[in-house]
Amino acid sequence: QVQLVESGGGLVQPGGSLRLSCAASGFTFSRHAMSWYRQAPGKERQFIATITNNGGIKNYADSVKGRFTISRDNVKNTVYLQMNSLKLEDTAVYYCYAPDFAYWGQGTQVTVSS
């Protein structure tokens, strides 16, 4: 069965960086696009970034463009989200998503605070 396990969240100061990881299993990872979403308290889940199966095409929400980078390692079956220049408003639970399976990971908390 599909499994997605996020890691790498934590507490960081404004302007800092974090790298999130999402380890996938239960499907042929290299054949499927992957995405990241986030949900802040009291708000709807928001699209952050997506990457095609071979990493050739990446798309980002305007709110993170130029600060966040999505990447993947099809040998390690892992998708990453490198987050730089973090802002207070980036505080949220970050979710890994496999769109072809409509499957979500459990989420990892990112808190940006001074």
C-alpha positions as CSV (number, residue, x, y, z in Angstrom):
1,Q,0.0,0.0,0.0
2,V,1.1,3.6,-0.6
3,Q,3.0,5.1,2.3
4,L,4.4,8.6,2.6
5,V,6.5,9.6,5.6
6,E,7.6,13.2,6.0
7,S,10.4,14.4,8.2
8,G,12.6,17.4,8.7
9,G,10.2,19.9,10.3
10,G,11.0,21.9,13.3
11,L,11.4,25.4,14.8
12,V,13.4,27.9,12.9
13,Q,14.0,31.7,13.1
14,P,12.8,34.0,10.3
15,G,15.3,34.0,7.5
16,G,16.4,30.5,8.3
17,S,16.3,27.3,6.3
18,L,14.9,23.8,6.6
19,R,14.8,20.8,4.3
20,L,11.8,18.5,4.4
21,S,11.9,14.9,3.2
22,C,9.2,12.5,2.2
23,A,10.0,8.9,1.9
24,A,7.6,7.0,-0.4
25,S,6.9,3.3,-0.6
26,G,4.2,1.0,-2.0
27,F,4.3,2.2,-5.6
28,T,6.8,2.7,-8.4
29,F,8.0,6.2,-7.3
30,S,9.9,7.1,-10.4
31,R,6.7,6.9,-12.5
32,H,4.7,9.4,-10.5
33,A,4.6,13.2,-9.9
34,M,4.8,14.3,-6.3
35,S,3.7,17.4,-4.5
36,W,3.9,19.4,-1.3
37,Y,1.1,21.2,0.4
38,R,0.8,23.0,3.7
39,Q,-2.0,23.9,6.1
40,A,-1.8,26.8,8.6
41,P,-4.1,26.9,11.7
42,G,-7.6,27.9,10.7
43,K,-6.8,27.9,7.0
44,E,-7.3,25.6,4.1
45,R,-4.7,23.3,2.8
46,Q,-2.5,25.2,0.2
47,F,-0.6,23.9,-2.8
48,I,3.2,24.6,-2.5
49,A,5.0,22.8,-5.2
50,T,4.9,19.9,-7.6
51,I,7.5,17.9,-9.5
52,T,7.1,15.5,-12.5
53,N,8.2,11.9,-12.3
54,N,11.6,12.6,-13.7
55,G,12.1,15.9,-12.1
56,G,12.0,17.7,-15.4
57,I,9.2,20.1,-14.6
58,K,8.6,21.9,-11.3
59,N,5.8,24.3,-10.4
60,Y,5.5,26.5,-7.3
61,A,2.9,28.6,-5.6
62,D,3.7,32.3,-6.0
63,S,4.0,32.7,-2.2
64,V,7.1,30.4,-2.2
65,K,8.6,31.0,-5.6
66,G,12.3,31.8,-5.4
67,R,12.5,30.6,-1.8
68,F,11.5,27.0,-1.9
69,T,12.9,24.2,-4.1
70,I,11.3,20.9,-4.7
71,S,13.5,18.0,-5.8
72,R,13.5,14.2,-5.9
73,D,15.8,11.2,-5.7
74,N,14.3,8.3,-7.6
75,V,16.9,5.9,-6.2
76,K,16.0,6.7,-2.7
77,N,12.3,7.1,-3.4
78,T,12.3,10.4,-1.7
79,V,11.0,13.9,-2.5
80,Y,12.5,17.0,-0.8
81,L,11.4,20.5,-0.1
82,Q,14.3,22.9,0.5
83,M,12.9,26.0,2.2
84,N,15.1,29.1,2.4
85,S,14.4,32.7,3.7
86,L,11.6,31.4,5.9
87,K,9.0,33.8,7.0
88,L,6.6,33.8,9.9
89,E,3.7,33.1,7.5
90,D,5.4,29.9,6.4
91,T,4.4,28.3,9.7
92,A,2.2,25.4,9.0
93,V,1.9,21.6,8.8
94,Y,3.6,20.5,5.6
95,Y,2.2,17.5,3.8
96,C,3.6,15.3,1.1
97,Y,1.0,14.3,-1.6
98,A,1.0,11.6,-4.3
99,P,-1.6,13.0,-6.7
100,D,-2.0,9.8,-8.8
101,F,-3.1,8.0,-5.7
102,A,-4.8,10.9,-3.9
103,Y,-2.7,9.9,-0.9
104,W,-1.4,12.2,1.8
105,G,1.4,11.8,4.3
106,Q,0.9,12.5,8.0
107,G,2.5,15.9,7.9
108,T,5.4,17.6,9.6
109,Q,5.2,20.8,11.6
110,V,7.2,23.8,10.5
111,T,7.3,26.7,12.9
112,V,9.0,30.0,12.0
113,S,9.4,32.2,15.1
114,S,11.8,34.5,16.7
